[in-house]
């Protein structure tokens, strides 16, 4: 069976990936946002690919990020030594980032380094980077440009957002594995992630491939009963000039998607109306199944 490609970032995308794993197993391919990546403490941290990996391995901590049961002795020691610790990494998380940094320094591609983790955790689905080249999301708020993690953690994602840039996107080359997955896909799903901060960095590199894909492209709305459950999605939609409803999500992906999965119908795109709350495992699998069946019907 041909694979299903999921574009994902943040918790919503990772939760849908977990439901899709139950449905598809090794036929699932996740292309995860790398615009949030950060080099810190000598480590190369990939928050979104790692988040997806931890969810697919059933190893996510109850906080919603990081590894279940991880300790923070390294951060505590760095604080004791006077280091300013604003980006908190568990000890195992830090080890993952240090391994990845060393692999990249030795000449490995980012796609290969991400696959190291996926294999170590025994995840059958592939988890890919959109590009092996550097791609970084920057946000301007209060008249100041900040890297994504600085904006989200130090500024707590505080708006109003004045501008967003995906630095490196103009020269970043699509990763061959990501291109191959899109071209060979049975269906392509845009996860219920922040459209601007989680999905647009991927589209900045792979947008042309998505537009030329033979497979149907379906987006899952990040809005649950018209509300944003987590993060600055509402502020991002305002900045992008989109309404906070199904029409706004569909308009953001105009010219790219063939259908929308949402709990409220969009005006100008085929819509599968269903509850898109992803809290429970049964709901995640139900939405995954319904989304893939919807895409198949559109094909």
C-alpha positions in Angstrom: 0.0 0.0 0.0 1.3 3.5 -0.8 2.1 5.7 2.1 0.2 8.5 3.7 2.3 11.7 4.3 1.5 13.8 7.3 2.9 17.4 7.6 3.1 18.0 11.4 4.3 20.4 14.0 3.4 21.0 17.6 1.2 18.9 19.8 -1.8 18.7 17.5 0.3 17.3 14.6 2.0 14.8 16.9 -1.4 13.6 18.4 -2.8 13.0 14.9 0.4 11.2 13.9 -0.2 8.8 16.9 -3.7 8.0 15.7 -2.4 7.5 12.1 0.3 5.1 13.4 -2.5 2.9 14.8 -4.2 3.0 11.4 -1.3 2.8 9.0 1.7 1.4 10.8 4.8 1.6 8.6 2.8 3.2 5.8 2.8 6.5 7.7 5.5 9.1 6.8 5.7 12.3 8.9 7.4 15.4 7.6 8.0 17.4 10.7 8.7 21.1 11.0 12.3 22.0 11.6 11.9 25.8 11.7 11.8 25.5 15.6 15.2 23.8 15.8 17.8 25.4 18.1 21.5 24.9 18.9 22.0 25.2 22.7 24.2 23.7 25.4 26.2 22.2 22.5 23.2 20.2 21.4 21.1 20.4 18.2 17.5 20.2 19.4 14.7 19.4 16.9 11.6 20.0 19.1 8.9 19.0 16.5 10.5 15.9 15.0 11.4 14.8 18.6 7.9 15.5 19.8 6.5 13.3 17.0 9.0 10.5 17.8 8.2 10.5 21.5 4.4 10.4 20.8 4.8 7.6 18.3 7.0 5.6 20.8 4.4 6.2 23.6 7.2 7.9 25.5 5.8 11.4 25.7 5.8 13.0 29.2 2.5 14.0 30.8 3.7 17.7 30.5 3.1 17.3 26.7 6.8 17.6 25.8 10.0 15.7 26.5 10.4 12.1 27.6 8.4 10.5 30.3 10.3 10.1 33.5 13.2 12.2 32.3 15.4 14.0 34.9 16.9 17.4 34.9 20.2 17.0 36.7 22.2 18.6 33.9 20.1 21.7 33.9 20.3 21.9 37.7 24.1 21.7 37.6 24.3 24.3 34.9 22.2 26.7 37.0 24.5 26.0 40.0 27.4 27.0 37.8 25.8 30.3 36.9 24.5 29.4 33.4 21.3 31.3 32.4 18.9 28.4 31.8 15.8 29.5 29.9 15.4 26.4 27.6 14.8 23.4 29.8 16.1 20.1 28.5 15.8 16.8 30.3 19.0 14.7 30.7 17.9 12.1 28.0 16.7 14.9 25.8 20.1 16.6 26.1 21.9 13.4 25.2 19.7 13.1 22.1 20.6 16.7 21.0 24.3 16.1 21.8 24.4 12.9 19.7 22.6 14.8 16.8 25.0 17.7 16.9 28.0 15.3 16.7 26.4 13.4 13.8 25.8 16.6 11.9 29.4 17.8 12.6 30.6 14.5 11.2 28.8 15.1 8.0 25.5 13.3 8.4 22.4 14.9 6.9 19.6 16.1 9.3 17.3 13.4 7.8 19.8 10.7 8.8 20.2 12.1 12.3 16.5 12.2 12.8 16.3 8.6 11.6 18.8 7.6 14.3 16.3 8.6 17.0 13.4 7.0 15.2 15.2 3.7 15.0 16.4 3.9 18.6 12.9 4.2 19.8 11.6 1.4 17.5 9.1 3.6 15.7 7.9 1.9 12.4 6.8 5.1 10.7 9.3 7.3 9.0 10.0 10.8 10.4 11.6 13.2 7.9 12.9 16.7 7.7 11.6 19.0 4.9 15.2 20.0 4.2 18.6 19.0 5.4 19.6 22.6 5.1 19.2 25.1 7.9 15.7 26.5 8.2 14.7 28.8 11.1 11.5 30.6 12.0 11.9 34.2 13.3 9.0 36.3 14.7 8.8 40.0 15.1 6.8 41.3 18.1 7.0 44.6 19.9 9.3 45.8 17.2 12.0 43.2 17.8 12.9 40.1 15.8 13.5 36.9 17.8 14.2 33.3 16.9 11.2 31.1 17.4 12.2 29.5 20.7 13.2 32.9 22.2 9.8 34.2 21.2 7.8 31.3 22.5 9.7 30.7 25.8 11.2 34.0 26.8 8.3 36.1 25.5 5.7 33.3 26.1 4.4 33.7 22.6 3.2 37.1 23.4 1.7 39.2 20.6 0.7 41.1 18.7 2.8 39.4 16.0 4.1 41.9 13.5 5.9 39.7 11.0 7.2 36.1 10.5 10.2 35.0 8.4 11.5 31.5 7.5 15.2 32.2 7.3 17.1 29.9 5.0 14.0 28.8 3.1 14.9 30.7 -0.1 18.1 28.5 -0.5 17.1 25.4 1.4 16.9 22.3 -0.8 14.1 19.9 -0.3 15.3 16.7 1.4 15.2 13.9 -1.2 13.4 11.5 1.1 10.6 14.1 1.7 10.3 14.7 -2.1 10.1 10.9 -2.8 7.5 10.5 -0.1 5.3 13.2 -1.5 5.6 11.9 -5.0 4.7 8.4 -4.0 2.0 9.2 -1.5 -1.5 7.8 -1.6 -2.7 10.9 0.4 -1.1 13.9 1.9 -2.5 15.3 5.2 -1.7 18.7 6.8 -2.0 18.2 10.5 -4.0 20.3 13.0 -1.0 22.4 13.7 -0.4 26.2 13.8 -0.7 27.0 10.1 1.8 29.9 10.3 4.4 28.7 12.7 4.3 24.9 12.2 3.1 24.3 8.7 4.3 27.3 6.7 8.0 26.5 7.3 7.5 23.1 5.7 5.5 24.7 2.8 8.3 27.3 2.3 10.5 24.4 1.2 8.1 21.8 -0.1 5.1 23.9 -1.3 5.8 23.4 -5.0 6.1 19.7 -4.5 2.7 19.7 -2.6 1.0 21.7 -5.4 2.3 19.3 -8.1 1.5 16.2 -6.1 -0.9 13.6 -7.7 -2.2 12.6 -4.3 -5.1 14.5 -2.7 -4.1 17.0 0.0 -6.4 17.3 3.0 -6.0 19.7 6.0 -7.2 18.9 9.5 -8.3 22.1 11.3 -6.5 23.0 14.5 -9.7 24.7 15.8 -12.0 22.7 18.2 -15.5 24.1 18.3 -14.0 27.3 16.9 -11.4 27.7 19.7 -7.6 27.4 19.8 -6.7 24.8 22.5 -3.0 25.7 22.8 -0.4 28.2 21.6 -0.5 31.4 19.5 -2.6 30.1 16.6 -5.3 32.8 17.1 -2.7 35.5 17.0 -1.0 34.0 14.0 -4.3 33.8 12.1 -4.9 37.5 12.8 -1.4 38.4 11.6 -2.0 36.4 8.4 -5.4 38.1 7.8 -7.4 34.9 8.3 -10.6 34.4 10.2 -10.6 32.1 13.2 -12.9 29.5 11.6 -13.0 26.8 9.0 -13.1 29.4 6.2 -9.9 31.0 7.6 -8.0 27.7 7.7 -9.1 26.8 4.2 -8.2 30.2 2.9 -4.7 29.9 4.4 -4.2 26.7 2.3 -6.0 28.0 -0.7 -4.7 26.5 -3.9 -3.0 23.7 -2.0 -5.7 21.6 -0.4 -8.5 19.5 -1.9 -10.5 19.1 1.3 -10.8 20.1 4.9 -11.5 18.0 8.0 -13.2 20.3 10.6 -16.1 20.4 13.1 -17.6 23.2 11.1 -18.1 23.4 7.3 -16.0 25.7 5.2 -17.7 27.6 2.4 -15.5 26.9 -0.6 -13.8 23.6 -0.1 -15.1 20.1 0.4 -15.4 19.5 4.2 -15.6 16.4 6.3 -17.5 17.6 9.3 -16.5 15.7 12.4 -15.3 16.3 16.0 -11.6 17.1 15.7 -10.8 16.9 19.5 -7.7 14.7 19.8 -7.4 14.2 23.5 -8.3 10.5 23.7 -6.5 7.6 21.9 -9.8 6.4 20.4 -10.5 9.9 19.1 -7.1 10.1 17.5 -7.5 6.9 15.7 -11.1 7.7 14.6 -10.0 11.1 13.2 -7.0 9.5 11.5 -9.2 6.8 9.9 -11.9 9.4 8.8 -9.2 11.7 7.3 -7.6 9.0 5.2 -11.0 7.7 4.0 -12.0 11.3 3.1 -8.7 11.8 1.1 -9.3 8.5 -0.6 -12.8 9.6 -1.6 -11.4 12.8 -3.0 -8.9 10.9 -5.1 
